[in-house]
Amino acid sequence: MKTYMMFVLVSLSVLGGCANDAPMGQYVAKLKAEQTYNPDASQENKDIIPYGSGEKMDSAYQVYLDKKTESMSSSSSQVINGSN
């Protein structure tokens, strides 16, 4: 009886090692593709994306947020003095 149980256990272990590999990551890739409305949106909307300097874009963003902007010029430093 012990040899029979040992034979069954070894046989199941050997057969389990021959099983196909699980499709790792394929479910996530499928779900991502299903949730993406337009995968080519970045290529199709290149003409719509505004361009400009950092100062110009920052002021436009601050107006969008309805906040008052602090003037920031490219010559001003962003380093906090006295941090040492």
Secondary structure by P-SEA (a helix, b strand, c coil): caaaaaaaaaaaaaaaaaccccccaaaaaaaaaaacccccccccccccbbbbcaaaaaaaaaaaaccccccccccccccccccc
